[in-house]
């Protein structure tokens, strides 16, 4: 069994390849070549939470297990197995792997749903996950401007310097006039107003997978012409942006689809003026897709550390 460290993941998983793999995973969900299992959580009295999500992709299946504590941080691992034999293949340190695959999912959605001429990106949030959001969207659109707003002035200005963006004093200033908006925060309540969103805008809501938290207001959810989720079953459990905006009986009538259907060309943007949303929660099958690539590359070049099991 191979132990693959963070530095190896960073080196072997460039953004363009991650976008290709995540899109392939969505396509596999259409054809049956991939399977996803929604996230499960175990809560402890001390405030720690254990999260588990799984999937299969091609010749591999696996699970991502991570622990979080609001005061002490988060730790991510992916366990990868051979789908034909069940043999354990790799244990992957997955902080960066999760960061890049989350960005890659927004890249896939932006490529499919944003107008081809969209060239101004606004990012709300400047934390750990925001960097790969910018990197992914730059991979699929030729951006002439990147804007950022977050609550902490020092952090947003440092982030702007790091990624070549402009920091704005208010969220409204940053959002108005942007053709692509990505929210990647830990906010409990909406971070923007639907009045700031112009016709034709594409929005990636990527910051929350908690049914009691949302980044987008109900008015924007109801206004949207198309909302793509990464998986409908998981969205109904985790997407606070949707759960808090729509009554259960409204889901079937709302313009909500899975991103895999957009990948297959079954639905998508039909006019330049439509407002589209991608509500990202993160899927286990995405983790398995990118982890399998890292594993194959590591095996090819002899990277990683061999671990003996059941010896």
C-alpha positions as CSV (number, residue, x, y, z in Angstrom):
1,X,0.0,0.0,0.0
2,X,1.3,3.4,-0.9
3,X,1.4,6.4,1.4
4,X,1.2,9.6,-0.7
5,X,2.0,12.9,1.1
6,X,0.7,16.4,0.4
7,X,3.8,17.6,-1.5
8,X,3.4,14.7,-3.9
9,X,-0.3,15.5,-4.5
10,X,0.5,19.1,-5.2
11,X,3.1,18.1,-7.8
12,X,1.1,15.4,-9.5
13,X,-2.3,17.1,-9.7
14,X,-2.2,20.2,-11.8
15,X,-5.5,22.1,-12.1
16,X,-6.1,21.4,-15.8
17,X,-5.8,17.7,-15.1
18,X,-8.1,17.9,-12.1
19,X,-10.8,19.7,-14.2
20,X,-10.6,16.9,-16.8
21,X,-10.9,14.2,-14.1
22,X,-13.8,15.9,-12.3
23,X,-15.6,16.3,-15.6
24,X,-14.9,12.7,-16.4
25,X,-16.4,11.7,-13.0
26,X,-19.6,13.5,-13.8
27,X,-19.7,11.9,-17.2
28,X,-19.2,8.5,-15.5
29,X,-22.2,9.1,-13.3
30,X,-24.3,9.4,-16.5
31,X,-23.0,6.2,-18.0
32,X,-22.7,4.0,-14.9
33,X,-18.9,4.0,-15.0
34,X,-18.9,6.0,-11.7
35,X,-20.9,5.7,-8.5
36,X,-21.2,8.2,-5.7
37,X,-22.3,7.7,-2.0
38,X,-23.4,10.8,-0.2
39,X,-21.6,12.2,2.8
40,X,-22.2,10.8,6.3
41,X,-21.3,12.6,9.6
42,X,-20.7,11.5,13.1
43,X,-20.9,14.1,15.8
44,X,-19.1,13.9,19.2
45,X,-20.0,15.6,22.5
46,X,-16.6,17.4,22.4
47,X,-17.4,19.2,19.2
48,X,-15.3,17.0,16.8
49,X,-17.0,15.7,13.7
50,X,-16.1,12.7,11.5
51,X,-17.1,13.0,7.9
52,X,-17.1,10.2,5.3
53,X,-18.0,10.2,1.6
54,X,-17.2,7.5,-1.0
55,X,-17.4,6.7,-4.7
56,X,-16.1,4.4,-7.5
57,X,-14.5,5.5,-10.7
58,X,-13.2,3.3,-13.4
59,X,-10.9,0.7,-11.8
60,X,-10.9,2.2,-8.4
61,X,-13.2,2.8,-5.4
62,X,-12.5,4.6,-2.2
63,X,-13.5,6.8,0.6
64,X,-12.5,10.2,1.9
65,X,-12.5,10.4,5.7
66,X,-11.9,13.7,7.5
67,X,-12.2,15.1,10.9
68,X,-13.1,18.7,11.8
69,X,-13.2,20.7,15.0
70,X,-14.2,24.4,15.0
71,X,-11.3,25.2,17.4
72,X,-8.6,22.8,16.2
73,X,-8.9,22.5,12.4
74,X,-9.5,19.7,9.9
75,X,-7.6,16.7,8.6
76,X,-8.4,14.9,5.3
77,X,-7.4,11.4,4.1
78,X,-8.4,9.4,1.0
79,X,-8.3,5.6,1.1
80,X,-8.0,4.1,-2.4
81,X,-8.8,0.5,-3.4
82,X,-8.7,-1.7,-6.5
83,X,-12.3,-2.1,-7.6
84,X,-11.6,-5.5,-9.1
85,X,-10.1,-7.2,-6.1
86,X,-10.9,-4.8,-3.2
87,X,-7.2,-4.7,-2.4
88,X,-6.1,-1.5,-0.6
89,X,-3.8,0.6,-2.9
90,X,-3.1,3.9,-1.3
91,X,-3.6,6.2,1.6
92,X,-3.5,9.8,0.4
93,X,-3.0,13.0,2.5
94,X,-5.9,15.0,1.1
95,X,-6.0,18.6,2.3
96,X,-4.7,19.8,-1.0
97,X,-6.5,17.1,-3.0
98,X,-9.8,18.3,-1.6
99,X,-8.9,21.9,-2.2
100,X,-8.0,21.4,-5.9
101,X,-11.0,19.1,-6.7
102,X,-13.4,21.7,-5.2
103,X,-11.9,24.3,-7.4
104,X,-12.0,21.9,-10.4
105,X,-15.7,21.3,-9.9
106,X,-16.4,25.1,-10.1
107,X,-14.2,25.1,-13.2
108,X,-16.2,22.4,-14.9
109,X,-19.5,24.2,-14.0
110,X,-18.2,27.6,-15.2
111,X,-17.0,26.1,-18.4
112,X,-20.4,24.5,-19.1
113,X,-22.7,27.3,-17.8
114,X,-20.9,30.7,-17.9
115,X,-21.2,32.8,-21.1
116,X,-18.2,32.2,-23.3
117,X,-17.4,35.9,-23.2
118,X,-17.5,36.1,-19.4
119,X,-14.3,37.7,-18.3
120,X,-14.8,39.4,-14.8
121,X,-14.6,37.1,-11.8
122,X,-15.7,38.1,-8.3
123,X,-14.7,35.8,-5.4
124,X,-16.4,36.3,-2.1
125,X,-14.0,34.7,0.5
126,X,-10.3,34.7,0.8
127,X,-9.6,31.5,2.8
128,X,-8.0,28.1,2.1
129,X,-10.3,27.1,-0.7
130,X,-10.5,30.5,-2.6
131,X,-7.1,30.2,-4.3
132,X,-8.0,27.1,-6.3
133,X,-11.4,28.7,-7.3
134,X,-9.5,31.5,-9.0
135,X,-7.0,29.0,-10.6
136,X,-9.8,26.8,-11.9
137,X,-11.9,29.6,-13.5
138,X,-8.8,31.1,-15.0
139,X,-8.3,27.7,-16.7
140,X,-11.6,27.8,-18.5
141,X,-12.2,31.5,-19.1
142,X,-9.9,34.3,-20.3
143,X,-10.3,36.7,-17.4
144,X,-9.5,40.4,-17.7
145,X,-10.3,41.1,-14.1
146,X,-10.5,39.2,-10.8
147,X,-12.1,40.9,-7.8
148,X,-12.2,39.7,-4.2
149,X,-14.1,40.7,-1.0
150,X,-14.0,39.1,2.4
151,X,-14.7,40.4,5.8
152,X,-11.1,40.7,6.9
153,X,-9.4,43.6,5.2
154,X,-5.8,42.3,5.7
155,X,-6.7,38.8,4.4
156,X,-8.5,40.0,1.4
157,X,-5.7,42.4,0.4
158,X,-3.1,39.7,0.9
159,X,-5.1,37.3,-1.1
160,X,-5.5,39.9,-3.9
161,X,-1.8,40.3,-4.1
162,X,-1.2,36.6,-4.1
163,X,-3.6,35.8,-7.0
164,X,-3.4,39.1,-9.0
165,X,-6.8,40.4,-8.0
166,X,-8.3,43.7,-6.9
167,X,-9.6,43.9,-3.3
168,X,-12.9,45.8,-2.8
169,X,-14.1,47.5,0.3
170,X,-17.7,46.1,0.0
171,X,-19.2,42.9,-1.3
172,X,-21.6,45.0,-3.4
173,X,-18.8,46.8,-5.2
174,X,-17.1,43.6,-5.9
175,X,-20.1,41.7,-7.2
176,X,-21.8,44.4,-9.4
177,X,-20.7,44.0,-13.0
178,X,-19.0,40.6,-12.5
179,X,-20.0,38.0,-15.0
180,X,-18.9,35.1,-12.8
181,X,-19.3,35.1,-9.0
182,X,-17.9,32.5,-6.7
183,X,-18.8,32.3,-3.0
184,X,-16.4,30.3,-0.9
185,X,-17.0,31.3,2.7
186,X,-18.1,29.8,6.0
187,X,-21.0,32.2,6.2
188,X,-24.2,31.3,8.0
189,X,-26.3,34.0,6.2
190,X,-26.2,35.2,2.6
191,X,-23.1,37.1,1.5
192,X,-24.7,39.0,-1.4
193,X,-28.0,40.3,-2.6
194,X,-29.8,39.2,-5.7
195,X,-30.1,42.9,-6.8
196,X,-26.3,43.0,-7.4
197,X,-26.5,40.1,-9.9
198,X,-26.8,41.2,-13.5
199,X,-28.4,39.3,-16.4
200,X,-26.2,36.5,-17.8
201,X,-24.2,36.0,-14.6
202,X,-23.0,32.6,-13.5
203,X,-22.6,31.9,-9.8
204,X,-20.7,29.1,-8.1
205,X,-21.8,28.6,-4.5
206,X,-19.0,26.5,-3.1
207,X,-18.6,27.4,0.5
208,X,-21.2,25.4,2.5
209,X,-22.4,21.8,2.7
210,X,-24.4,22.4,5.8
211,X,-28.3,22.5,5.6
212,X,-28.4,25.4,8.1
213,X,-25.9,27.6,6.3
214,X,-26.3,29.5,3.0
215,X,-24.3,32.0,1.0
216,X,-27.1,32.9,-1.5
217,X,-30.4,34.6,-0.6
218,X,-33.7,32.9,-1.3
219,X,-34.6,35.6,-3.8
220,X,-31.6,34.7,-6.0
221,X,-32.4,31.0,-5.8
222,X,-36.0,31.7,-7.0
223,X,-34.7,34.1,-9.7
224,X,-32.2,31.6,-11.2
225,X,-33.0,30.2,-14.6
226,X,-30.9,27.0,-14.0
227,X,-29.4,25.6,-10.8
228,X,-27.0,22.7,-11.2
229,X,-26.1,20.6,-8.2
230,X,-23.3,18.0,-8.0
231,X,-25.8,15.3,-6.8
232,X,-29.5,15.6,-6.1
233,X,-29.6,13.3,-3.1
234,X,-26.7,15.0,-1.4
235,X,-28.1,18.5,-2.3
236,X,-31.3,17.7,-0.5
237,X,-29.4,16.8,2.6
238,X,-26.7,19.5,2.6
239,X,-27.4,22.5,0.4
240,X,-28.6,25.1,2.8
241,X,-28.7,27.6,-0.1
242,X,-31.6,25.5,-1.5
243,X,-33.0,23.8,1.6
244,X,-33.6,27.2,3.3
245,X,-35.0,28.8,0.1
246,X,-37.4,26.1,-1.2
247,X,-40.1,24.1,0.6
248,X,-39.8,20.3,-0.1
249,X,-42.7,20.3,-2.5
250,X,-41.1,23.1,-4.5
251,X,-38.0,21.1,-5.5
252,X,-39.6,19.2,-8.4
253,X,-40.9,22.5,-10.0
254,X,-37.7,24.4,-9.5
255,X,-35.1,24.5,-12.4
256,X,-32.7,22.2,-10.5
257,X,-30.6,19.6,-12.3
258,X,-27.5,17.6,-11.7
259,X,-24.2,18.8,-13.3
260,X,-23.8,15.4,-14.9
261,X,-26.9,16.2,-17.1
262,X,-25.3,19.4,-18.2
263,X,-22.1,17.5,-19.0
264,X,-24.2,15.2,-21.2
265,X,-25.9,18.2,-23.0
266,X,-29.4,17.4,-21.7
267,X,-29.8,20.8,-20.3
268,X,-27.8,24.1,-19.9
269,X,-27.8,27.8,-20.6
270,X,-30.2,28.6,-23.4
271,X,-29.7,32.4,-23.6
272,X,-27.1,35.0,-22.8
273,X,-29.3,36.7,-20.3
274,X,-30.0,33.7,-18.1
275,X,-28.7,33.6,-14.5
276,X,-27.2,30.2,-13.7
277,X,-26.0,28.7,-10.4
278,X,-23.8,25.8,-9.5
279,X,-24.4,24.6,-5.9
280,X,-21.3,22.6,-5.0
281,X,-21.2,20.3,-2.0
282,X,-18.3,18.0,-3.1
283,X,-18.7,14.3,-4.0
284,X,-16.7,11.2,-3.0
285,X,-16.5,10.2,-6.6
286,X,-14.6,13.4,-7.4
287,X,-12.0,12.5,-4.7
288,X,-11.6,9.0,-6.0
289,X,-11.2,10.3,-9.6
290,X,-8.3,12.7,-8.7
291,X,-6.8,10.3,-6.1
292,X,-6.6,7.5,-8.7
293,X,-4.7,9.8,-11.1
294,X,-2.2,10.8,-8.3
295,X,-1.8,7.1,-7.4
296,X,-1.1,6.1,-11.0
297,X,1.4,8.9,-11.5
298,X,3.1,8.2,-8.2
299,X,3.5,4.5,-9.1
300,X,4.9,5.3,-12.5
301,X,7.7,7.4,-11.0
302,X,8.3,5.5,-7.8
303,X,7.0,8.3,-5.6
304,X,5.3,7.8,-2.2
305,X,6.2,5.5,0.7
306,X,5.3,1.8,0.8
307,X,3.4,0.6,3.8
308,X,3.1,-3.1,4.7
309,X,-0.3,-4.2,5.8
310,X,-1.2,-7.6,7.4
311,X,2.4,-8.7,7.3
